[in-house]
Amino acid sequence: MNLRNQNGHIRCRKRKNRPASWEFMWREPESSGKPVRRTTIIGTVEEYPTRELAQEAISGLRMRINEKRNRQLNHAINVSDLIDHYLDTELSRDEMRHSHATRIIYKEFLTRWIKPRWGNFNLTDVRTIAVETWLRELKRRDSKDLANSTKAKIRNVMSVLFNHAIRYEWLEKNPITLVRQSAQRRSIPTVLEPDEVQCLLAQLENPYRVMVLLDVTTGLRRSELFALQWKDIDFSNLLIDIKRSIFLGVVGKGKSETSRQSVPLSLNVAADLWL
C-alpha cells in the first residue's frame, strides 16, 4: 500500500511583542493509527523574510517525516532533498558526531558544488562516469582548474551523501564508489631545510616563534595549534594533549578520534619551550 506524502503546511503567525514566526504543520499517525497534527516553529520572518526561504529551511524535516514513504521503490527522491536531509540530521548544531570545522566544510561542498549541479537529479539517475567528467571540468573562480585535492574532497563528500541515502534505505547502490579522482598534487610543495627553519625562528618573537616551532616539529593542524594551551603540554612525559581545535572563531573538539591522541614532544623542543 502506498503511503501518503506529507508536504505539510506553512503559515506565518503574529506574536505579541515579538517578530512574526513561520510555523510548519503536518499530520502523522500515532501507534493506534489515528492521525495527529504536529506543529514546529521554523523561525522568525527576520530569519526567513519569504515563504520560499521558510520552505527551504524545513525541507530536511519534511524528508524525515516521509522516511517510510521514501523507502518505497517507486518513489523518486532528488539529490537536493537528500542534501537537505543530510544537513538536517548529520550536520546540525545539535549533532556532535562531526567537529565544527567538518560541518562547515561539508556544508560548503554540498551547497556550493554538489547541489547546483546535481540537485535536480533523481538519486537513481546519477551516473559514475558523468560525475567523473564533471569533476574533471571543475574550475576555480579565476577559471583555473580546481586542485585535485579539492576535487577528491568533493568526490568523498558526495560518496558520504549517497551512503546516507543507502543507510535510510532510499537507495541500493552508491554510484560514487567507483568514481576515480586523484588527489595528487600538481606541484611539489616548498619544504624548508633545517637551517632555513632556524633562520625563520630567529626572526620571530613569541607567541609566533612558539607556534612555528611546534608546527614544524609536530605537524599539528592550524586549528589544533591555535587552540593549544600551556596546560596541554606534559613536560614530564614529553607529550602534547590535543583536546580541542578552533575554526572560524569557534572552539570545539578535534577533527577525529585519531587527531585527538597525544603527540610526542622532543626533548630539545620541550627544553626550548620551557626556557
trRosetta pair geometry for C-beta under 8 A, 3 or more apart (Angstrom, degrees):
i j d omega theta_ij theta_ji phi_ij phi_ji
2 69 7.7 51 -177 -136 69 95
2 72 6.7 59 -126 -133 70 168
2 74 7.9 -60 -104 68 109 124
3 66 7.9 156 111 -152 122 75
3 68 5.7 97 -39 107 175 103
3 69 4.0 -129 81 -89 118 90
3 72 6.9 -171 22 -35 98 133
4 69 7.3 -94 73 -86 26 139
5 66 5.9 18 -141 -121 68 133
5 69 5.8 173 -90 147 64 165
6 26 4.8 69 174 -163 120 124
6 27 6.7 -150 -124 56 117 64
6 28 7.0 -9 -89 -76 162 80
6 62 7.1 -159 99 -152 85 78
6 65 4.9 -91 79 133 134 124
6 66 5.6 -163 39 -71 89 91
6 69 7.9 166 5 4 82 144
7 26 7.9 -175 81 -110 31 107
7 62 7.0 14 -142 -148 38 130
8 24 5.5 23 157 -178 141 92
8 25 6.0 161 -165 82 89 43
8 26 3.7 -54 -99 -75 97 101
8 58 7.5 -86 82 128 152 137
8 62 6.2 -124 11 -106 126 101
8 65 7.1 82 -48 62 120 169
9 24 7.4 154 78 -156 41 51
9 25 4.9 -21 61 62 91 96
9 26 7.3 161 16 -74 68 57
10 22 6.0 -7 -169 -171 104 104
10 23 7.1 158 -152 81 55 46
10 24 5.5 -23 -97 -99 75 69
10 25 7.8 175 -82 19 27 74
10 42 7.3 3 -133 -18 107 147
10 51 6.3 139 104 -154 136 94
10 54 5.6 134 -164 118 146 124
10 55 6.2 -108 -20 -80 157 74
10 58 7.4 170 -86 33 115 143
11 22 7.4 158 82 -152 34 58
11 23 5.4 -17 62 59 82 96
11 25 7.0 10 8 0 107 116
12 20 5.5 39 174 153 97 126
12 21 7.4 169 -153 87 58 30
12 22 5.7 -35 -99 -96 67 64
12 23 7.8 163 -98 16 19 78
12 45 6.6 47 -144 -75 119 114
12 51 7.6 -92 -45 -87 112 91
13 20 6.4 174 85 -162 37 84
13 21 5.7 -21 61 64 89 79
13 22 7.8 140 16 -111 78 15
13 23 5.4 27 -4 -8 122 121
14 20 4.8 -43 -101 -103 52 100
15 18 4.3 -28 103 68 121 103
15 19 7.2 26 50 81 109 28
15 20 6.3 159 11 -106 81 41
15 21 6.1 35 -19 -1 128 102
18 21 7.6 1 123 -36 114 104
18 44 7.6 -116 159 -110 93 124
19 44 4.2 61 95 -165 124 127
19 45 5.7 -138 165 40 110 87
19 46 5.2 -38 -165 -16 171 108
20 44 6.9 119 80 -156 43 74
20 45 4.8 30 74 -13 93 124
21 41 5.4 -19 162 -150 136 108
21 42 7.3 158 173 52 85 70
21 43 6.8 -151 -147 122 84 20
21 44 5.2 -57 -98 -99 71 55
21 45 7.2 -126 -90 -23 24 73
22 41 7.3 116 81 -165 55 61
22 42 4.1 -37 95 54 107 120
22 43 6.1 9 41 57 104 58
22 44 7.5 156 5 -130 78 8
22 45 6.9 122 -37 -73 89 64
22 48 5.8 -37 -3 71 144 132
22 51 7.7 153 -118 -118 128 58
22 54 4.1 -139 -158 -134 167 141
22 57 7.9 105 86 56 145 136
23 39 5.7 -2 -179 -168 116 103
23 40 7.1 159 -156 81 70 34
23 41 5.7 -43 -102 -104 73 55
23 42 6.7 -167 -98 0 17 88
24 39 7.1 156 80 -152 47 53
24 40 5.4 -16 59 62 96 85
24 41 7.9 158 17 -111 77 8
24 42 5.5 89 -23 -53 104 105
24 54 7.9 -176 -64 161 98 102
24 58 4.9 144 -78 -128 158 168
24 61 6.9 103 103 93 160 145
25 37 6.2 -2 -171 -173 104 102
25 38 6.9 164 -150 84 55 50
25 39 4.9 -15 -99 -99 82 81
26 37 7.5 164 90 -149 27 60
26 38 5.6 -16 65 59 75 96
26 62 7.8 157 -69 -114 151 74
26 65 5.8 -3 120 -151 163 159
27 35 4.5 22 173 -179 121 114
27 36 6.6 156 -152 72 73 30
27 37 5.4 -41 -94 -94 78 56
27 38 7.1 156 -103 12 25 80
28 35 6.9 154 81 -144 13 71
28 36 6.4 -31 67 58 63 81
28 38 6.0 7 15 -9 105 127
28 65 6.6 -124 -76 -153 122 95
29 32 7.9 -136 175 71 91 53
29 33 5.3 -22 -167 -149 127 34
29 34 6.5 133 -149 66 74 26
29 35 5.5 -50 -88 -87 63 56
29 36 7.3 109 -135 9 18 81
30 33 7.0 -40 67 23 68 19
30 34 5.1 -5 33 59 109 82
30 35 7.8 -171 -3 -96 76 10
30 36 5.4 69 -46 -18 98 124
40 58 7.9 147 82 -121 117 126
40 61 7.2 -131 64 -162 150 159
42 48 6.5 -28 124 16 118 153
42 54 5.1 89 114 -156 158 93
42 57 5.4 106 -171 95 112 131
42 58 5.5 -77 -109 -51 115 115
43 47 3.9 -72 151 73 130 143
43 48 5.3 107 78 -3 115 109
43 54 7.2 -155 50 -115 92 87
43 57 6.6 -79 11 162 122 167
44 47 5.0 101 56 7 73 97
44 48 7.4 153 84 28 39 76
45 48 6.6 -76 -130 73 33 64
45 49 6.1 63 174 -117 73 41
46 49 7.4 17 -135 -75 19 74
48 53 4.2 -171 -154 106 88 110
48 54 4.3 114 141 -69 148 75
48 57 5.9 -82 -87 -19 141 143
49 53 6.4 57 47 29 61 146
50 53 4.9 99 61 6 81 99
50 54 7.2 -144 100 -2 47 87
51 54 5.5 -56 -150 39 37 113
51 55 6.2 44 150 -26 69 102
52 55 5.5 -49 -149 31 32 115
52 56 6.6 32 153 -19 63 104
53 56 5.7 -52 -149 35 34 112
53 57 6.5 40 151 -27 64 104
54 57 5.6 -51 -150 28 33 116
54 58 7.0 8 160 -1 64 106
55 58 6.7 -77 -156 44 28 92
55 59 7.0 52 149 -57 64 89
56 59 5.7 -25 -155 -17 38 118
56 84 7.7 -136 -172 -112 65 131
58 61 4.5 -47 -165 41 77 119
58 62 5.9 85 134 -28 84 94
59 62 5.5 -50 -148 34 34 115
59 63 6.7 40 151 -22 63 100
59 80 7.7 -39 155 138 154 91
59 81 6.4 -125 167 -123 110 65
59 84 3.9 -37 101 174 109 164
59 85 7.8 -92 125 -50 78 64
59 88 8.0 -158 83 -39 62 134
60 63 5.6 -50 -155 30 35 114
60 64 6.8 34 149 -18 64 101
60 84 4.1 -143 -64 150 75 80
60 85 4.8 155 -140 -94 75 34
60 86 7.7 -112 -123 34 115 34
60 87 5.7 -116 -77 70 144 86
60 88 2.6 156 143 -25 145 139
60 89 6.9 -161 178 -21 118 77
61 64 5.6 -53 -153 33 37 111
61 65 6.5 39 150 -21 68 103
61 88 6.1 -155 -50 -157 57 154
62 65 5.6 -50 -148 33 35 114
62 66 6.4 12 158 0 66 111
63 66 6.2 -72 -147 51 28 96
63 67 7.1 66 149 -72 62 70
63 70 6.9 35 -162 -56 76 155
63 77 8.0 77 -131 -142 109 117
63 81 5.5 146 -86 174 122 94
63 82 7.6 145 -137 -93 155 32
63 84 6.3 146 -12 91 134 101
63 85 3.8 -86 95 -80 153 114
63 88 7.3 152 49 41 113 141
64 67 5.8 -7 -160 -44 39 108
64 85 6.6 151 -51 -135 74 97
64 88 6.9 -117 -31 110 120 136
64 89 6.9 142 -80 -68 118 115
66 69 4.6 -54 -172 49 86 115
66 70 5.4 95 124 -34 90 98
67 70 5.6 -58 -145 34 28 114
67 71 6.9 32 156 -25 61 101
67 168 6.3 -104 -148 -169 102 115
68 71 6.0 -54 -161 24 33 112
69 72 5.9 -35 -172 3 48 115
69 75 6.0 133 151 -96 77 165
70 75 5.7 -135 -130 107 37 140
70 77 5.7 54 -151 -73 106 130
70 168 7.2 4 100 136 127 117
70 170 5.2 -25 146 -104 107 109
71 75 7.7 42 53 42 21 130
71 168 7.4 -127 -78 146 94 74
71 169 4.6 21 -124 108 109 111
71 170 6.4 -93 -92 -83 54 58
72 75 4.5 83 72 -10 96 113
76 122 5.0 -63 -159 -123 104 118
76 123 8.0 175 -164 20 60 84
76 124 7.9 -96 -127 22 77 109
77 81 5.4 -116 -169 75 82 131
77 82 6.2 88 145 -54 115 95
77 122 6.9 100 65 -151 42 69
77 123 5.2 13 78 -12 93 119
77 165 7.4 168 96 -136 142 119
77 170 5.5 -15 21 -177 159 128
78 81 4.8 100 61 3 80 100
78 82 7.2 -143 101 -3 46 86
78 119 6.6 36 157 165 114 55
78 120 6.1 -41 -150 -144 127 27
78 121 6.7 127 -150 73 74 35
78 122 6.2 -63 -96 -94 54 43
78 123 7.4 177 -139 -36 11 72
79 82 5.4 -54 -150 37 39 114
79 83 6.3 43 151 -23 69 102
79 114 7.3 -125 157 155 128 98
79 115 7.2 -172 119 -117 102 55
79 118 4.5 -27 77 131 168 95
79 119 5.4 -125 82 -120 98 27
79 120 7.5 -19 38 30 97 18
79 121 5.1 29 -8 63 119 87
79 122 7.8 132 -27 179 77 3
79 123 6.3 138 -73 -84 68 63
79 126 6.7 88 -71 -57 127 131
79 161 7.8 50 -158 144 91 136
80 83 5.6 -50 -148 33 33 113
80 84 6.5 34 153 -18 64 104
80 115 5.8 81 -108 -147 79 94
80 119 3.5 51 -65 -164 103 92
80 120 6.7 21 -16 -63 120 41
81 84 5.7 -52 -149 36 33 112
81 85 6.4 32 152 -18 65 106
82 85 5.7 -56 -149 38 32 111
82 86 6.3 32 153 -20 66 107
82 123 6.4 97 -42 -83 143 114
82 161 6.3 95 132 173 116 100
82 162 7.8 28 161 -94 154 49
82 164 6.9 134 -178 90 100 113
82 165 5.4 -26 -134 -76 132 110
82 170 7.3 -171 -100 96 107 151
83 86 5.7 -56 -147 37 31 111
83 87 6.3 31 155 -19 65 106
83 110 5.2 154 -149 -179 115 118
83 111 7.6 141 167 -74 138 63
83 114 6.8 164 -93 103 133 117
83 115 5.3 -82 29 -86 176 106
83 119 7.0 -56 13 -111 139 86
83 161 6.6 -12 -92 -144 70 131
84 87 5.8 -53 -147 36 30 111
84 88 6.2 27 155 -18 64 111
85 88 5.7 -59 -146 39 30 111
85 89 6.0 3 165 1 68 115
85 164 7.5 165 101 143 103 127
85 168 7.7 -44 142 -13 145 168
86 89 6.4 -67 -134 48 24 93
86 90 5.2 -28 -172 30 67 120
86 91 6.7 43 138 1 74 107
86 110 7.3 -155 85 -122 127 155
86 161 5.7 -66 -58 -128 167 79
86 164 5.0 55 -99 135 109 172
87 90 7.3 -53 -93 54 12 79
87 91 4.9 -50 -139 56 50 116
87 92 7.3 95 152 -60 56 69
87 107 6.4 80 -119 -112 107 95
87 110 6.9 -170 -66 100 106 157
88 91 7.9 22 -3 52 15 76
88 92 6.1 26 -167 -58 33 114
89 92 7.0 3 -98 -9 5 112
89 95 7.1 87 153 -71 38 145
90 95 5.9 178 -167 153 25 169
90 97 7.1 -58 -156 56 75 129
90 98 7.2 61 162 -8 83 127
90 164 6.8 -90 -27 -114 147 134
91 95 6.6 -61 -69 58 6 135
91 98 6.7 -23 -109 49 66 144
91 103 4.7 142 -155 -143 87 89
91 106 5.9 -144 -99 87 136 126
91 107 5.7 156 161 -64 153 99
92 95 4.8 97 56 -2 78 102
95 98 6.9 29 118 26 103 89
95 103 7.8 144 77 -98 103 127
96 253 7.9 68 -174 16 94 134
98 102 4.1 -120 -178 90 108 127
98 103 5.1 135 104 -56 123 82
98 106 7.2 -35 -176 1 163 141
99 102 4.7 97 54 6 78 102
99 103 7.1 -142 94 -6 42 86
99 245 6.6 19 -166 54 142 128
99 247 7.5 96 141 7 109 139
99 252 5.4 143 -159 111 80 126
99 253 5.6 -127 -106 79 92 76
99 254 6.5 -84 -87 124 141 22
99 255 5.2 -86 8 -109 149 40
99 256 7.9 -87 -21 -47 119 45
100 103 5.8 -56 -151 35 32 112
100 104 6.5 28 155 -17 66 107
100 245 8.0 -161 44 86 99 99
100 247 5.4 179 97 56 104 116
100 248 7.7 -131 138 47 118 100
100 250 4.8 -129 166 104 165 129
100 252 4.1 146 -7 1 112 153
101 104 5.9 -58 -150 37 31 109
101 105 6.1 22 158 -14 67 111
101 223 5.9 -45 -62 -103 150 167
101 245 6.6 -49 -14 114 130 133
101 247 3.8 157 -80 -55 94 169
101 248 7.9 151 -99 7 71 95
101 252 7.5 -163 -11 58 78 126
101 255 6.5 -52 66 -95 124 89
102 105 5.9 -59 -141 42 29 106
102 106 5.9 28 162 -18 66 111
102 255 6.3 121 -49 -144 110 78
103 106 6.1 -55 -141 39 24 109
103 107 6.2 23 159 -18 61 111
104 107 6.0 -61 -151 37 25 109
104 108 6.4 28 152 -23 63 108
104 247 6.7 -163 26 132 142 129
104 248 6.6 141 -101 6 170 142
105 108 5.5 -53 -149 33 32 115
105 109 6.6 29 155 -16 65 103
105 153 7.9 -65 161 172 118 135
106 109 5.9 -56 -150 37 32 108
106 110 6.2 28 155 -18 66 111
106 157 5.7 170 -135 -132 76 120
106 160 7.7 -67 -135 82 122 147
107 110 5.7 -57 -144 39 30 111
107 111 6.0 9 166 -3 68 114
108 111 6.6 -66 -137 46 21 94
108 112 5.5 -1 174 0 63 124
109 112 6.5 -61 -120 47 17 97
109 113 5.5 -34 -165 33 58 118
109 114 6.4 46 143 -11 74 108
109 153 6.6 -127 -97 129 145 97
109 154 5.4 -170 -157 -110 115 69
109 157 4.5 93 107 52 146 169
110 113 7.5 -38 -82 52 6 77
110 114 5.1 -44 -138 46 44 121
110 115 5.9 55 157 -30 66 104
110 157 6.5 -126 -60 153 78 129
110 161 7.0 138 -110 -82 108 134
111 114 7.8 -1 -29 50 15 82
111 115 5.4 -9 -124 20 38 135
112 115 7.9 77 21 36 17 96
112 116 7.4 -27 171 -3 25 119
113 116 7.1 -90 -168 35 12 101
113 117 7.0 -19 165 6 54 118
113 138 7.3 10 -141 -130 116 136
113 154 5.2 -70 114 -131 158 128
114 117 6.5 -83 -157 47 26 97
114 118 5.6 -41 -180 37 69 115
114 119 7.7 112 128 -56 65 75
114 154 6.9 174 -57 -166 93 95
114 157 7.0 -128 -37 105 141 111
114 158 5.6 172 -109 -91 131 96
114 161 7.0 147 167 -11 164 165
115 118 7.0 -80 -117 59 18 73
115 119 4.3 45 -172 -69 65 113
116 119 6.5 12 -81 -7 10 118
117 134 6.2 113 173 -159 152 141
118 121 4.9 -51 -167 22 70 124
118 126 6.2 36 -152 -103 125 117
118 158 8.0 80 27 -132 160 119
121 125 4.9 -139 -171 80 94 111
121 126 5.4 99 132 -66 143 84
122 125 4.3 83 60 0 88 111
122 126 7.9 -146 88 -21 51 76
123 126 6.5 -46 -165 7 36 111
123 162 7.4 142 -155 -125 102 89
123 165 5.8 168 -140 -162 146 162
123 170 6.6 95 19 133 172 104
123 171 5.1 -112 148 -82 138 124
124 171 7.2 -174 -71 -122 73 95
126 130 7.1 -138 -165 72 53 124
126 131 6.7 44 177 -54 96 114
126 162 7.6 -131 79 -93 147 131
126 175 5.0 172 105 59 93 151
126 176 7.9 -17 134 -52 127 83
127 130 4.2 81 69 9 97 112
127 131 6.9 -169 89 -10 49 85
127 175 6.2 -111 -128 -170 18 140
128 131 6.0 -63 -155 34 27 108
128 132 6.5 28 151 -19 65 107
128 175 5.2 -140 -60 178 72 84
128 176 7.3 167 -111 -99 74 25
128 177 8.0 -54 -105 55 117 62
128 178 5.0 -6 -139 78 146 100
128 179 5.5 -153 -155 -72 79 73
129 132 5.4 -50 -148 34 36 116
129 133 6.3 37 154 -19 67 104
130 133 5.8 -53 -149 36 31 111
130 134 6.4 34 152 -20 63 107
131 134 5.6 -54 -147 37 33 115
131 135 6.3 34 155 -19 66 105
131 155 7.5 113 153 -120 117 87
131 158 7.0 171 -153 132 136 158
131 175 7.0 137 -9 125 137 105
131 176 6.3 -84 120 -107 171 77
131 179 5.0 -54 98 -110 122 134
132 135 6.0 -57 -150 35 28 109
132 136 6.4 29 154 -21 63 108
132 179 5.4 -169 -68 -148 82 82
132 180 6.0 29 -118 48 122 74
132 181 7.1 -158 -125 -62 72 87
133 136 5.7 -56 -150 34 31 114
133 137 6.5 14 158 -9 64 112
134 137 6.2 -72 -151 42 28 102
134 138 6.9 49 152 -51 64 91
135 138 5.9 -30 -155 -9 36 117
135 151 4.8 104 -174 -165 102 111
135 154 6.7 174 -117 84 102 122
135 155 6.1 17 -103 -67 150 105
135 179 7.3 104 -4 175 146 122
135 181 5.3 -59 139 -102 156 128
136 151 7.9 71 -76 -150 32 151
138 145 7.5 81 86 -160 63 62
138 146 4.2 -25 112 12 104 136
138 151 6.0 165 47 -98 136 101
138 154 7.5 118 -65 36 171 164
139 143 5.4 -11 178 -145 135 36
139 144 6.7 141 -158 72 84 26
139 145 6.3 -67 -111 -105 64 32
139 146 6.1 -158 -122 -33 10 85
140 143 7.0 -50 70 19 71 15
140 144 5.0 -5 37 61 116 79
140 145 7.4 32 -5 93 91 15
140 146 5.6 142 -52 -87 75 66
146 150 5.1 -103 168 81 103 125
146 151 5.5 123 105 -56 114 93
147 150 4.5 90 65 6 89 103
147 151 7.0 -156 95 -5 47 85
147 186 7.2 -127 -135 2 73 112
148 151 5.5 -54 -147 38 36 113
148 152 6.2 39 154 -22 68 104
148 181 7.4 173 -163 169 80 82
148 182 5.3 -29 -168 99 133 81
148 183 5.5 156 131 -142 97 26
148 184 5.7 -16 104 58 159 54
148 185 7.0 -152 49 -92 118 23
148 186 6.6 141 -5 -40 112 90
149 152 5.7 -52 -149 34 31 113
149 153 6.6 32 151 -19 63 103
149 183 5.0 63 -105 -162 59 86
149 185 7.1 9 -39 -85 112 68
150 153 5.6 -52 -151 34 35 112
150 154 6.5 37 151 -19 65 102
151 154 5.7 -52 -150 34 34 112
151 155 6.4 36 151 -20 65 105
151 181 5.3 -138 130 -173 103 127
151 183 7.8 -163 69 -98 81 61
152 155 5.5 -52 -149 36 33 115
152 156 6.3 33 152 -20 65 105
152 181 5.1 177 -95 118 64 109
152 182 7.0 -76 -71 116 116 23
152 183 3.8 -22 -23 -82 165 95
153 156 5.6 -53 -145 36 33 111
153 157 6.3 33 155 -18 66 104
154 157 5.9 -54 -147 37 30 109
154 158 6.3 32 153 -20 63 108
155 158 5.7 -58 -150 37 29 113
155 159 6.5 31 152 -21 64 105
155 176 6.5 165 -172 -170 74 113
155 179 5.5 -155 -151 107 116 129
155 181 4.5 175 -35 36 159 149
156 159 5.6 -51 -150 33 33 113
156 160 6.6 37 151 -20 64 101
157 160 5.5 -50 -151 34 35 114
157 161 6.5 42 148 -25 64 103
158 161 5.4 -49 -151 30 34 118
158 162 6.7 26 154 -12 65 103
158 176 5.1 172 114 -107 99 153
158 179 7.8 2 87 36 128 161
159 162 6.0 -57 -148 39 33 103
159 163 6.3 37 151 -20 65 105
159 174 6.3 61 -151 174 76 131
159 176 4.0 -145 -88 105 75 132
159 177 6.6 111 -134 -75 114 48
159 179 7.5 -145 -69 37 106 120
160 163 5.6 -55 -148 36 31 114
160 164 6.6 43 148 -28 63 100
161 164 5.5 -50 -161 24 32 118
161 165 7.2 32 145 -17 62 98
162 165 5.3 -41 -154 29 45 114
162 166 6.7 47 147 -18 66 99
162 171 6.5 -73 -168 87 82 157
162 174 4.5 125 116 -135 122 85
162 175 6.5 -131 -141 33 164 72
162 176 5.4 156 23 9 142 114
163 166 5.4 -49 -150 36 40 114
163 167 6.3 48 149 -26 67 101
163 174 5.8 1 -70 -93 67 137
164 167 5.6 -49 -150 30 32 116
164 168 6.8 14 156 -3 63 106
165 168 6.2 -67 -151 47 31 99
165 170 4.5 -86 -169 70 84 108
165 171 4.1 38 127 13 116 121
166 169 7.4 33 -177 -80 35 30
166 170 7.5 -97 -70 51 23 66
166 171 5.2 -68 -74 79 63 89
166 172 7.0 87 -121 -134 91 11
166 173 7.7 98 -94 -54 119 6
166 174 6.1 -57 -36 -58 136 93
171 174 7.4 94 122 -78 126 53
173 177 7.9 -88 176 8 79 128
174 177 4.6 97 93 -35 105 102
175 178 7.8 -65 -177 37 44 89
175 179 7.6 61 134 -43 67 104
176 179 4.9 -38 -159 3 58 126
185 188 7.0 115 107 -89 132 32
185 189 6.8 -76 -159 -33 165 88
192 196 4.2 -136 -166 94 93 122
192 197 5.1 118 126 -60 127 80
192 200 7.0 -27 -153 -13 157 140
192 216 7.4 -53 65 -123 125 131
193 196 4.7 93 54 6 74 107
193 197 7.2 -136 96 -8 38 86
194 197 5.6 -53 -149 32 33 113
194 198 6.5 35 153 -19 65 103
195 198 5.5 -49 -150 34 37 115
195 199 6.5 39 151 -20 65 103
196 199 5.6 -51 -149 35 34 112
196 200 6.4 37 150 -21 65 104
197 200 5.6 -54 -150 35 32 113
197 201 6.3 32 153 -19 66 105
197 212 7.9 177 -159 152 86 110
197 216 5.5 140 -138 -179 134 167
198 201 5.8 -54 -146 36 31 110
198 202 6.4 34 154 -24 63 106
199 202 5.7 -54 -151 31 31 114
199 203 6.9 24 153 -17 62 107
200 203 6.0 -66 -159 34 32 108
200 204 6.7 21 152 -19 67 114
200 212 6.5 -131 127 166 117 153
201 204 5.9 -66 -148 35 35 109
201 209 5.6 84 -156 -148 75 94
201 212 6.2 -164 -93 96 78 126
201 213 6.2 69 -115 -73 124 92
204 208 4.7 -120 -169 101 117 104
204 209 4.0 158 106 -76 109 79
204 212 6.1 117 27 17 172 141
205 208 6.4 56 70 41 52 101
205 209 6.1 -87 158 -20 7 113
206 209 5.2 -62 -73 39 58 103
206 210 5.5 45 -126 -14 91 105
207 210 5.2 -53 -164 40 64 114
207 211 6.0 67 140 -26 83 102
208 211 5.5 -53 -147 36 36 114
208 212 6.3 32 157 -16 68 105
209 212 6.0 -57 -148 39 30 106
209 213 6.1 31 154 -21 65 110
210 213 5.7 -56 -145 38 29 114
210 214 6.3 25 159 -15 65 108
210 273 6.5 84 -133 -118 103 88
211 214 6.1 -59 -148 39 26 106
211 215 6.2 26 155 -22 63 111
211 225 5.8 90 -152 168 91 121
212 215 5.6 -57 -144 36 30 112
212 216 6.3 19 164 -12 67 108
213 216 6.5 -62 -145 39 23 100
213 217 6.3 -2 164 1 61 119
213 269 6.4 159 159 -142 108 101
213 272 6.5 -135 -171 112 153 139
213 273 7.4 -178 105 -71 140 89
214 217 6.3 -76 -143 49 25 98
214 218 5.5 -19 177 17 69 122
214 220 6.3 -6 139 15 101 130
214 225 6.4 153 98 -130 121 104
214 228 7.3 -119 140 61 166 171
214 240 7.7 104 -152 -91 117 160
214 269 7.4 117 -95 -178 56 132
214 273 7.9 58 -69 -83 98 127
215 218 6.9 -73 -123 51 16 84
215 219 7.3 72 -174 -91 52 16
215 220 5.9 -94 -110 49 60 89
215 225 5.8 4 -80 -101 96 151
217 265 7.8 62 124 -140 123 62
217 266 6.2 -102 -176 14 129 116
217 269 5.1 161 129 -83 171 151
218 240 6.6 -6 -127 29 156 148
218 263 5.1 66 -159 152 118 141
218 264 8.0 -178 -118 71 91 53
218 265 7.2 -22 -82 -97 118 68
220 224 4.6 -124 -176 88 103 118
220 225 4.6 129 108 -63 125 89
220 228 7.4 6 176 -50 165 133
220 240 7.8 -68 -73 112 129 151
220 242 7.4 179 -127 -101 107 120
220 263 6.9 -95 -76 -27 94 174
221 224 4.5 89 58 8 84 103
221 225 6.8 -152 92 -8 41 88
221 245 6.9 -1 85 -127 122 127
221 255 7.1 69 3 -16 166 128
221 259 7.2 0 -2 -155 127 132
222 225 5.5 -56 -143 37 32 112
222 226 6.1 29 161 -18 68 107
223 226 6.2 -52 -143 36 26 108
223 227 6.6 12 159 -7 59 114
223 245 3.9 40 136 -177 105 110
223 246 5.6 -167 -161 58 73 47
223 247 5.0 -9 -122 -67 128 86
223 255 7.6 102 73 -48 138 100
224 227 6.1 -70 -149 44 28 102
224 228 6.6 50 150 -52 64 95
224 242 5.5 -18 -153 -143 126 112
224 244 7.8 150 -130 94 61 44
224 245 5.0 -46 -77 -103 58 93
224 254 6.4 29 -94 -116 107 100
224 259 7.1 -136 -71 169 139 111
225 228 5.7 -36 -155 -5 33 119
226 245 7.8 64 58 -164 89 60
226 246 4.9 -96 99 55 111 119
227 244 4.5 -123 154 105 138 94
227 245 5.1 -172 12 -135 147 21
227 246 4.1 156 -67 -17 102 97
227 251 5.9 134 -125 -130 120 94
228 232 5.6 -117 -157 55 75 144
228 233 7.9 55 178 -46 111 94
228 240 7.3 -21 -136 -170 125 120
228 242 8.0 -51 -94 -114 91 64
229 232 5.1 108 61 -10 70 102
230 233 6.1 -56 -166 25 46 109
232 240 6.0 40 134 -166 96 72
232 241 4.7 -131 -162 62 79 85
232 242 7.4 72 -176 -83 132 27
232 243 6.0 -138 -114 8 116 110
233 239 7.8 168 -156 91 47 46
233 240 5.5 -21 -105 -107 68 76
233 241 7.8 -145 -70 19 24 77
233 265 6.9 60 -150 -58 95 164
233 270 7.8 165 176 -124 119 86
233 273 6.9 -109 179 134 165 154
234 237 4.7 -7 129 47 123 96
234 238 7.2 -48 96 18 83 12
234 239 4.4 3 54 60 117 88
234 240 7.3 -160 21 -79 77 27
234 241 6.6 75 -21 -25 107 99
234 262 7.7 -20 22 -146 128 131
234 265 8.0 167 64 19 68 131
235 238 7.1 23 -161 -77 33 49
235 270 5.6 135 -136 -167 80 116
235 273 7.9 -150 -97 86 107 116
235 274 6.3 86 -129 -80 142 114
238 264 6.3 23 128 -163 96 73
238 265 4.6 -144 -176 67 70 86
238 266 7.2 29 -168 -121 123 4
238 267 6.4 -47 -108 -76 138 63
238 270 5.6 -85 -117 -53 84 150
239 262 4.4 1 -175 176 119 128
239 263 6.9 137 -162 68 65 41
239 264 6.3 -45 -104 -107 65 42
239 265 6.1 -155 -78 6 12 100
240 262 6.4 152 71 -162 44 71
240 263 4.5 -20 58 60 103 96
240 264 7.9 -28 15 52 83 4
240 265 5.5 106 -30 -55 92 113
241 262 5.4 -34 -95 -104 56 89
242 245 7.9 18 -180 -60 98 86
242 254 5.6 55 140 -75 110 143
242 259 6.3 -99 121 149 150 68
242 260 5.3 -144 95 -136 99 41
242 261 6.9 22 39 61 114 31
242 262 7.0 178 7 -103 80 32
242 263 6.2 68 -34 -14 110 105
243 253 8.0 -77 163 -129 49 65
243 254 7.7 -165 145 -32 10 104
243 260 7.1 67 -108 -151 28 95
244 251 5.6 12 173 -176 131 95
244 252 6.7 158 -156 89 84 21
244 253 6.4 -77 -118 -107 56 32
244 254 6.9 -152 -137 -50 11 71
245 251 7.5 169 87 -149 34 55
245 252 6.3 -25 63 70 79 70
245 253 7.0 17 20 125 90 23
245 254 5.1 105 -23 -106 114 52
245 255 6.7 33 -7 -36 162 72
246 249 7.1 -3 179 -130 102 10
246 250 6.8 165 -153 78 64 36
246 251 5.0 -27 -97 -95 87 67
246 252 7.6 134 -98 20 39 64
247 250 6.0 -27 68 58 67 87
247 252 7.2 -40 25 30 99 109
253 260 6.8 -21 -179 -85 93 135
254 259 4.4 -159 159 103 127 106
254 260 4.1 179 38 -70 139 86
255 259 4.7 45 51 30 91 159
256 259 4.8 96 51 8 76 100
256 260 7.2 -144 95 -5 42 89
257 260 5.9 -64 -152 37 32 109
257 261 7.6 52 148 -41 61 89
258 261 6.1 -36 -169 -4 40 115
265 269 5.8 -121 -176 83 84 116
265 270 5.1 98 133 -65 117 100
266 269 4.6 85 62 11 90 103
266 270 6.8 -155 92 -9 44 88
267 270 5.6 -54 -144 37 31 113
267 271 6.3 33 156 -20 65 105
268 271 5.8 -54 -150 35 29 110
268 272 6.4 31 151 -20 63 106
269 272 5.5 -53 -149 36 35 114
269 273 6.3 33 153 -18 67 105
270 273 5.8 -55 -148 38 30 110
270 274 6.2 33 153 -24 64 107
271 274 5.6 -52 -144 34 31 114
271 275 6.5 26 158 -15 64 106
272 275 6.1 -61 -152 38 27 106
